[in-house]
Amino acid sequence: MGAMLQNAHAIVSTFLIRIALGCSLFALITLNGIASAGVAKAIFSFHDDFSRYKLGSDGAPVWDTDSIGWQVVDGVYRSDSRSKSFAVLTRAPYAKALRMEATLTVHKSLVTGWKIAGIALYYDAHNYWHLALVEAPDDADKHHFAELVESLKGRWLAQSAKDTAPPVVIDTNGDFRWQYEQQYKLVLELTPQAITGMVFDAQGKLCFKRSYRFDKRDAVRTGRPALDCGGFEVTFDDVHVEVMQVAPAPQPTPKTYPPYESRGCRDIRGRRTGFFHVERHDGIWWVIDPNGYGFYIIGTDHVNYNVHWCEKLGYAPYHRNVARKYGSEDAWAEATVQRLLNWGFNSLGANNSPSTRYRGLAHTEFLGMGTMFASYSDICPKVHWTGFPNVFHPKFEEFCDKLARKRCAPNRDDPWLLGYFLDNELEWFGKSHREGGLFEEAFKKPANHSAKRALVEFLRG
């Protein structure tokens, strides 16, 4: 019997070693039987100290990021995203009971508005909880606090709304004021009954705790562990996750579209691909519609129910007028599109309301790639207008790829989509508005700026 036990022990040990060798170099993942901090045992456990990634890695494939602001540097996970951004732990299953913790240090502010850094329970971009350190805008005294808040179906601060707010069970240390260059440990605990967020200082002192109990009202009750940041330069480390109960992953609903109604030129015939595309006929480039007919774009911008805000009035007069006239956005959209069709329009330009689509007009999407990247790295800075992006920055291509996956991929089967506005009114002529204004802006940059280096190389021939 002893020999049999020894052989069994050796077999099990060998099996465990082989499993360990197959684990990711980035993190230790174990399944079944890892004890959690609570009563239930974890069926999934994960730890990441960011010591095994290549310098500059964005954490993929362990982490899925939606901006270029995430990278591993000197054994920590750094984010300098100007706007709110997530790094989602793709290795973790969706959970309805978990515990997540991470240490973070806020180093500096990068924007003048609201700034956050924390950990999250992430179901999707519109549904999540986050526990975060927050700094108020510069014109609101930049005061510091911690928060546990919910986005539900895109509705921010849903935990405070009367129709969705779950009751607060615990609320302590509400006067906590975090400090720059101090390390904090953030802990998020989820059960089927409640969600709890805690913040500890480097000495282990509890600085903040808040818990919401779920009842019959709608709430985000499942998700994956994630990190989030926006407006700060932050470093994360020592992420630890334990999942006690898994939940079904969201199943995307396939988009369906009504058949495209052609309003093209019957004299110009091209390939019938089911999508808008371009073809060259007798030396002339034509847009060809999904049904294979030539298409001469006649559209107008801002067919939008909510435009335009007037600072002096404090409201959008067009929106107020049409809301009073039509009573609903759908009635406004129907009447507006029919009027445009009667006038001979065939397209919706930039900044159109989704409610106007699929009623007879091709539509466009707006990306704003250059304007967004100019907030990260610029040739011409954004002051009161769009700026101009630093297209020579080593992360510009990655930024465009990430934005395309996020914004374009969901529309890939839409036959009514005419195309994308990559940008609008970028400052091609710099602040001087002269023909060589963009060159002047590049000259102003320091010697190590990638656009300045590109300009010098160009001039040297």
C-alpha positions as CSV (number, residue, x, y, z in Angstrom):
1,M,0.0,0.0,0.0
2,G,2.9,2.4,0.9
3,A,4.5,1.8,-2.5
4,M,1.1,2.4,-4.2
5,L,0.8,5.7,-2.3
6,Q,4.3,6.8,-3.2
7,N,3.6,6.0,-6.9
8,A,0.3,7.9,-6.8
9,H,2.1,10.8,-5.1
10,A,4.8,10.8,-7.8
11,I,2.2,10.7,-10.6
12,V,0.3,13.6,-9.1
13,S,3.5,15.6,-8.5
14,T,4.6,15.0,-12.1
15,F,1.1,16.0,-13.4
16,L,1.2,19.2,-11.3
17,I,4.7,20.1,-12.5
18,R,3.6,19.7,-16.1
19,I,0.6,22.0,-15.4
20,A,2.9,24.5,-13.8
21,L,5.2,24.5,-16.8
22,G,2.3,25.1,-19.1
23,C,1.2,28.2,-17.2
24,S,1.7,31.7,-18.6
25,L,5.0,33.3,-17.9
26,F,3.1,36.4,-17.0
27,A,0.9,35.1,-14.2
28,L,0.1,32.1,-12.1
29,I,-3.3,30.7,-12.8
30,T,-4.8,27.8,-10.9
31,L,-8.2,26.2,-11.2
32,N,-10.3,24.5,-8.5
33,G,-9.6,24.5,-4.8
34,I,-7.8,27.8,-4.1
35,A,-9.1,29.2,-0.9
36,S,-10.5,32.7,-1.0
37,A,-10.7,35.3,1.7
38,G,-14.4,34.4,2.2
39,V,-16.1,31.1,3.0
40,A,-16.3,29.9,-0.6
41,K,-13.3,28.5,-2.3
42,A,-12.0,30.0,-5.5
43,I,-12.3,28.2,-8.8
44,F,-10.0,30.6,-10.5
45,S,-7.0,32.4,-9.1
46,F,-4.6,34.9,-10.8
47,H,-1.7,37.0,-9.7
48,D,0.4,39.4,-11.8
49,D,3.4,41.4,-10.6
50,F,4.2,42.5,-14.1
51,S,7.8,41.2,-13.9
52,R,7.8,38.9,-16.9
53,Y,6.6,41.2,-19.7
54,K,8.8,42.8,-22.3
55,L,9.6,46.5,-21.7
56,G,6.8,48.6,-23.3
57,S,4.3,45.7,-23.6
58,D,0.7,46.6,-23.4
59,G,0.0,43.5,-21.4
60,A,-1.6,41.5,-24.3
61,P,-2.8,38.8,-24.4
62,V,-3.3,38.7,-20.6
63,W,-4.8,42.2,-20.6
64,D,-7.0,43.7,-23.2
65,T,-6.6,47.5,-23.4
66,D,-8.7,50.1,-25.3
67,S,-6.1,52.8,-25.5
68,I,-2.4,53.2,-26.1
69,G,-1.8,54.6,-22.6
70,W,-1.0,51.2,-21.0
71,Q,2.5,49.7,-20.9
72,V,4.7,47.7,-18.7
73,V,7.7,49.7,-17.5
74,D,10.2,48.5,-14.8
75,G,8.0,45.8,-13.4
76,V,4.9,47.9,-13.0
77,Y,1.8,48.5,-15.3
78,R,1.7,52.2,-16.2
79,S,-1.2,54.1,-17.6
80,D,-1.1,57.7,-18.9
81,S,-4.4,57.7,-20.7
82,R,-5.9,61.2,-21.0
83,S,-9.4,59.9,-21.1
84,K,-11.1,57.0,-19.3
85,S,-9.6,53.7,-20.4
86,F,-9.8,50.1,-19.3
87,A,-7.4,47.2,-19.1
88,V,-9.6,44.1,-18.8
89,L,-8.2,40.8,-17.5
90,T,-9.1,38.5,-20.4
91,R,-7.7,35.4,-18.6
92,A,-10.5,35.7,-16.0
93,P,-14.0,34.2,-16.5
94,Y,-17.0,36.4,-16.0
95,A,-18.0,36.1,-12.4
96,K,-20.8,36.8,-10.0
97,A,-18.6,36.3,-7.0
98,L,-15.0,37.4,-6.8
99,R,-12.3,39.3,-4.9
100,M,-9.9,41.6,-6.7
101,E,-7.1,43.6,-5.3
102,A,-4.3,45.8,-6.7
103,T,-1.8,48.4,-5.6
104,L,-1.6,51.7,-7.3
105,T,0.3,54.9,-7.1
106,V,-0.9,58.2,-8.7
107,H,2.1,60.2,-9.9
108,K,0.7,63.3,-11.6
109,S,-2.3,64.9,-13.3
110,L,-2.4,65.1,-17.1
111,V,-5.7,67.0,-17.7
112,T,-7.6,69.8,-16.1
113,G,-11.0,68.0,-15.9
114,W,-12.1,64.9,-13.8
115,K,-9.4,62.3,-13.3
116,I,-9.7,58.7,-12.0
117,A,-7.6,55.6,-11.3
118,G,-8.8,52.4,-9.9
119,I,-10.1,48.8,-10.3
120,A,-13.3,47.6,-11.9
121,L,-15.9,44.9,-12.3
122,Y,-16.3,45.2,-16.1
123,Y,-19.2,43.7,-18.0
124,D,-18.9,45.9,-21.1
125,A,-18.1,49.6,-21.9
126,H,-21.6,50.7,-20.7
127,N,-22.0,48.4,-17.7
128,Y,-19.4,48.3,-14.9
129,W,-18.6,49.2,-11.3
130,H,-15.4,50.9,-10.4
131,L,-13.6,51.6,-7.2
132,A,-11.3,54.6,-7.8
133,L,-9.2,57.4,-6.5
134,V,-10.6,60.7,-8.0
135,E,-9.5,64.2,-8.4
136,A,-12.1,66.9,-9.2
137,P,-11.5,69.4,-12.0
138,D,-8.9,72.2,-11.6
139,D,-11.7,74.8,-11.4
140,A,-13.3,72.8,-8.6
141,D,-10.4,72.9,-6.1
142,K,-9.0,69.6,-7.4
143,H,-10.2,67.9,-4.2
144,H,-9.3,64.3,-3.7
145,F,-11.7,61.4,-2.7
146,A,-12.5,57.8,-3.3
147,E,-15.6,56.4,-4.9
148,L,-17.5,53.2,-5.7
149,V,-19.8,54.0,-8.5
150,E,-21.7,52.2,-11.3
151,S,-22.4,52.7,-15.0
152,L,-25.6,50.9,-15.9
153,K,-26.6,50.8,-19.6
154,G,-24.4,53.9,-20.1
155,R,-26.0,55.8,-17.2
156,W,-23.2,57.1,-15.1
157,L,-23.7,57.2,-11.3
158,A,-26.5,54.7,-11.6
159,Q,-26.0,53.7,-8.0
160,S,-27.3,57.1,-6.9
161,A,-30.3,57.3,-9.3
162,K,-33.7,56.8,-7.6
163,D,-34.9,54.1,-9.9
164,T,-31.7,52.0,-9.9
165,A,-29.8,52.8,-6.7
166,P,-29.2,49.8,-4.5
167,P,-29.3,50.5,-0.7
168,V,-26.0,51.5,0.9
169,V,-25.1,49.0,3.6
170,I,-21.7,50.3,4.7
171,D,-20.3,53.8,4.2
172,T,-17.2,54.7,6.2
173,N,-14.2,57.0,5.9
174,G,-16.0,59.3,3.5
175,D,-13.6,62.1,4.3
176,F,-10.6,60.2,3.0
177,R,-8.2,62.4,1.0
178,W,-5.6,60.4,-1.0
179,Q,-2.2,61.8,-1.8
180,Y,0.1,61.8,-4.8
181,E,3.1,59.4,-4.8
182,Q,1.6,57.3,-2.0
183,Q,0.8,53.7,-2.6
184,Y,-2.7,52.4,-1.9
185,K,-4.2,48.9,-2.1
186,L,-7.7,48.8,-3.6
187,V,-10.0,45.8,-3.0
188,L,-13.2,45.0,-4.7
189,E,-15.5,42.2,-3.5
190,L,-18.5,40.9,-5.3
191,T,-21.1,38.4,-4.1
192,P,-24.6,37.7,-5.5
193,Q,-26.0,39.8,-2.7
194,A,-23.7,42.9,-2.7
195,I,-20.6,44.7,-4.0
196,T,-18.0,46.2,-1.6
197,G,-15.0,48.5,-2.3
198,M,-12.1,49.2,0.1
199,V,-9.0,51.3,0.0
200,F,-6.0,50.7,2.3
201,D,-2.9,52.8,2.8
202,A,0.7,51.4,2.6
203,Q,0.5,50.6,6.3
204,G,-2.7,48.5,5.9
205,K,-5.0,51.1,7.5
206,L,-8.5,51.1,6.1
207,C,-9.1,54.5,4.5
208,F,-12.4,54.0,2.7
209,K,-15.1,51.4,2.6
210,R,-18.5,51.3,0.8
211,S,-20.9,48.5,0.1
212,Y,-24.1,48.3,-1.9
213,R,-26.6,45.6,-1.4
214,F,-28.4,44.3,-4.5
215,D,-32.2,44.1,-4.4
216,K,-34.8,43.6,-7.2
217,R,-33.7,46.7,-9.0
218,D,-31.5,46.5,-12.1
219,A,-27.7,46.6,-11.4
220,V,-24.4,45.3,-12.8
221,R,-24.0,42.0,-11.0
222,T,-21.4,40.1,-13.1
223,G,-18.3,41.0,-15.0
224,R,-14.5,40.6,-15.3
225,P,-11.8,42.1,-13.3
226,A,-10.3,45.3,-14.9
227,L,-8.1,48.3,-14.2
228,D,-9.2,51.8,-15.2
229,C,-7.5,55.1,-15.5
230,G,-8.1,58.5,-17.1
231,G,-6.3,61.8,-16.7
232,F,-3.6,60.6,-14.4
233,E,-0.2,59.0,-14.8
234,V,-0.6,55.9,-12.6
235,T,1.3,52.7,-11.9
236,F,-0.4,49.5,-11.0
237,D,1.2,46.4,-9.4
238,D,0.4,43.2,-7.6
239,V,-2.9,42.4,-9.1
240,H,-4.6,39.4,-7.4
241,V,-8.0,37.9,-8.4
242,E,-10.0,35.1,-7.0
243,V,-13.3,34.0,-8.6
244,M,-15.6,32.0,-6.4
245,Q,-18.6,31.8,-8.8
246,V,-18.6,32.1,-12.6
247,A,-21.3,33.8,-14.7
248,P,-22.2,33.4,-18.3
249,A,-20.2,35.5,-20.7
250,P,-22.3,38.1,-22.7
251,Q,-23.5,36.8,-26.0
252,P,-23.4,39.6,-28.6
253,T,-26.6,40.0,-30.6
254,P,-25.9,40.0,-34.3
255,K,-26.8,43.3,-35.9
256,T,-29.4,43.2,-38.6
257,Y,-30.0,45.9,-41.2
258,P,-32.9,46.6,-43.5
259,P,-32.2,46.1,-47.2
260,Y,-30.4,49.0,-48.8
261,E,-32.6,51.2,-51.0
262,S,-30.6,52.4,-54.0
263,R,-30.7,56.1,-54.9
264,G,-27.7,55.8,-57.3
265,C,-27.1,56.8,-60.9
266,R,-28.4,54.1,-63.2
267,D,-26.2,55.2,-66.1
268,I,-23.1,54.2,-64.1
269,R,-22.8,50.5,-63.4
270,G,-20.2,48.8,-61.2
271,R,-19.9,45.7,-59.2
272,R,-22.7,44.8,-56.9
273,T,-20.9,44.0,-53.6
274,G,-23.5,44.8,-51.0
275,F,-21.4,47.7,-49.7
276,F,-20.3,51.2,-50.8
277,H,-16.9,51.1,-52.6
278,V,-15.0,53.0,-55.3
279,E,-14.3,52.1,-58.9
280,R,-12.6,53.8,-61.8
281,H,-14.6,54.1,-65.0
282,D,-13.0,55.7,-68.1
283,G,-10.4,57.4,-66.0
284,I,-13.0,58.8,-63.5
285,W,-13.3,57.5,-59.9
286,W,-16.9,56.8,-58.8
287,V,-18.5,55.9,-55.5
288,I,-20.5,52.7,-56.3
289,D,-23.5,51.9,-54.0
290,P,-24.2,48.4,-52.6
291,N,-26.5,47.6,-55.6
292,G,-23.8,48.5,-58.1
293,Y,-24.9,51.9,-59.2
294,G,-22.9,55.1,-59.4
295,F,-23.4,57.3,-56.3
296,Y,-22.9,61.1,-56.3
297,I,-22.8,62.1,-52.6
298,I,-25.3,64.8,-51.7
299,G,-25.5,65.2,-47.9
300,T,-25.6,67.7,-45.1
301,D,-23.9,67.7,-41.7
302,H,-25.6,68.0,-38.2
303,V,-28.9,66.2,-39.0
304,N,-29.1,65.9,-35.2
305,Y,-32.0,66.1,-32.8
306,N,-29.9,67.5,-30.0
307,V,-27.8,70.3,-31.7
308,H,-26.5,72.9,-31.1
309,W,-25.7,74.1,-27.6
310,C,-25.7,77.8,-27.0
311,E,-23.5,78.9,-24.1
312,K,-25.2,82.3,-23.7
313,L,-28.7,80.8,-23.6
314,G,-27.7,77.7,-21.6
315,Y,-29.6,75.3,-23.9
316,A,-29.8,74.1,-27.5
317,P,-32.5,76.2,-29.2
318,Y,-32.9,73.9,-32.2
319,H,-33.5,70.9,-30.0
320,R,-36.0,72.8,-27.8
321,N,-37.9,74.0,-30.9
322,V,-38.2,70.6,-32.6
323,A,-39.0,68.8,-29.4
324,R,-41.9,71.1,-28.9
325,K,-43.0,70.8,-32.5
326,Y,-42.7,67.1,-33.0
327,G,-43.2,65.7,-29.5
328,S,-40.7,62.9,-29.9
329,E,-37.3,62.2,-31.6
330,D,-38.8,59.5,-33.8
331,A,-41.5,61.8,-35.2
332,W,-38.8,64.4,-35.8
333,A,-36.5,61.9,-37.5
334,E,-39.3,60.7,-39.8
335,A,-40.3,64.2,-40.9
336,T,-36.7,65.4,-41.3
337,V,-35.5,62.5,-43.4
338,Q,-38.6,62.7,-45.7
339,R,-37.9,66.4,-46.2
340,L,-34.3,65.7,-47.2
341,L,-35.4,63.0,-49.6
342,N,-37.9,65.4,-51.2
343,W,-35.1,67.9,-51.6
344,G,-32.9,65.4,-53.4
345,F,-30.4,64.5,-50.7
346,N,-29.1,60.9,-50.5
347,S,-26.8,61.0,-47.5
348,L,-26.3,62.0,-43.9
349,G,-23.1,63.8,-43.2
350,A,-21.1,64.2,-40.0
351,N,-22.8,64.3,-36.6
352,N,-26.1,62.7,-37.6
353,S,-28.5,61.2,-35.0
354,P,-28.8,57.4,-35.1
355,S,-32.6,57.9,-35.2
356,T,-32.3,59.3,-38.8
357,R,-30.6,56.2,-40.2
358,Y,-32.1,53.4,-42.3
359,R,-34.9,55.6,-43.5
360,G,-33.7,56.1,-47.0
361,L,-30.4,58.0,-46.6
362,A,-26.9,56.5,-46.6
363,H,-25.0,57.6,-43.4
364,T,-21.5,58.3,-42.1
365,E,-19.7,57.7,-38.9
366,F,-17.3,60.2,-37.2
367,L,-14.0,59.0,-35.7
368,G,-11.9,62.0,-34.8
369,M,-8.7,60.0,-34.8
370,G,-6.3,63.0,-35.2
371,T,-8.1,65.2,-32.8
372,M,-8.1,62.5,-30.1
373,F,-4.4,61.7,-30.6
374,A,-3.5,65.4,-30.5
375,S,-4.5,65.2,-26.8
376,Y,-1.8,62.5,-26.4
377,S,1.0,63.9,-28.6
378,D,0.7,66.8,-31.0
379,I,2.5,68.7,-33.7
380,C,0.0,71.6,-33.4
381,P,-1.4,71.7,-29.8
382,K,-5.1,71.7,-29.1
383,V,-6.0,75.1,-27.4
384,H,-9.3,76.3,-28.7
385,W,-9.6,74.0,-31.7
386,T,-8.7,70.6,-33.0
387,G,-4.9,70.7,-33.0
388,F,-2.9,68.4,-35.2
389,P,-1.7,64.9,-34.2
390,N,1.9,63.9,-34.0
391,V,1.7,61.3,-36.8
392,F,5.4,60.5,-36.3
393,H,4.8,59.3,-32.7
394,P,5.7,55.5,-32.5
395,K,2.3,54.8,-31.0
396,F,0.2,56.6,-33.6
397,E,-0.3,53.5,-35.7
398,E,-1.3,51.4,-32.7
399,F,-3.7,54.1,-31.6
400,C,-5.5,54.1,-35.0
401,D,-5.7,50.3,-35.0
402,K,-7.2,50.2,-31.5
403,L,-9.7,52.9,-32.4
404,A,-10.7,51.2,-35.6
405,R,-11.3,47.8,-33.9
406,K,-13.4,49.6,-31.3
407,R,-15.4,51.9,-33.5
408,C,-15.3,50.4,-37.0
409,A,-15.5,46.6,-36.5
410,P,-19.1,46.7,-35.1
411,N,-20.2,48.4,-38.4
412,R,-18.5,46.0,-40.8
413,D,-21.8,44.5,-42.1
414,D,-23.8,47.7,-42.5
415,P,-24.7,48.2,-46.2
416,W,-26.0,51.7,-45.4
417,L,-22.6,52.9,-44.2
418,L,-21.1,55.3,-46.7
419,G,-17.8,55.8,-44.9
420,Y,-16.0,57.5,-42.0
421,F,-15.0,61.0,-41.2
422,L,-11.5,60.4,-39.9
423,D,-11.4,64.0,-38.7
424,N,-12.8,67.4,-39.2
425,E,-11.0,70.7,-39.6
426,L,-7.6,69.7,-38.3
427,E,-5.2,72.6,-37.9
428,W,-3.2,71.9,-41.1
429,F,-1.8,75.4,-41.2
430,G,-0.8,75.6,-37.5
431,K,-1.6,78.5,-35.3
432,S,-0.2,81.1,-37.8
433,H,-2.7,79.9,-40.5
434,R,0.1,80.2,-43.1
435,E,0.8,77.7,-45.8
436,G,3.9,76.5,-43.9
437,G,2.2,76.8,-40.5
438,L,2.5,73.1,-39.7
439,F,6.3,73.2,-40.4
440,E,6.6,76.1,-38.0
441,E,4.8,74.1,-35.3
442,A,7.2,71.2,-35.8
443,F,10.2,73.6,-35.6
444,K,9.0,74.8,-32.2
445,K,9.2,71.3,-30.8
446,P,12.3,70.2,-28.7
447,A,15.1,68.4,-30.6
448,N,14.0,64.9,-29.3
449,H,10.4,65.3,-30.5
450,S,9.6,62.7,-33.1
451,A,8.0,65.3,-35.5
452,K,11.0,67.6,-35.1
453,R,13.4,64.7,-35.9
454,A,11.3,63.8,-39.0
455,L,11.3,67.4,-40.2
456,V,15.1,67.7,-39.8
457,E,15.6,64.4,-41.7
458,F,13.3,65.6,-44.5
459,L,15.2,68.9,-44.9
460,R,18.5,67.0,-45.0
461,G,17.1,65.1,-47.9
